[in-house]
Amino acid sequence: MSEVKTKRPLLSHRAKVILALAVIFILVVLSFFAPPEGDSNNVTGDLAVTPTVSIIHPVGTLIVNHSAVLSGVQITVTQVQEAVAFSNDRKHGGTFTVRVYVSRMDISTSPFPARLIYLRSCSV
């Protein structure tokens, strides 16, 4: 009687799983070195020219110009805008987006510069 010879697989099941995990690990590590989505190809990742921001379905704009001093830093809220979207926002979490324009000035005599985190926009 003729016997059908089956080929032995090139890699065992365990080797295939290890190979798949190694490929996934390499892709994850490489993703940390890739530039963020939407950035340009220059060294700093910033755009060479600041693009004009277009406002999609504006709801309102409020000129505030109120300031407060916090730890030797004068923080001024200059303007607040609300719209459905802004052209340079990458993520839209809600129906409307509120954008707060903030400026700061270091008025202290400290030799160490003050650090301030800007809140640009949030979705409502």
Secondary structure, 3 states (H helix, E strand, C coil): CCCCCCCCCCCCHHHHHHHHHHHHHHHHHHHHHCCCCCCCCCCCCCCCCCCCCCEEEEEEEEEEEEEEEECCEEEEEEEEEEEEEECCCCCCCCCCEEEEEEEEEECCCCCCCCCCCCCCEEEC
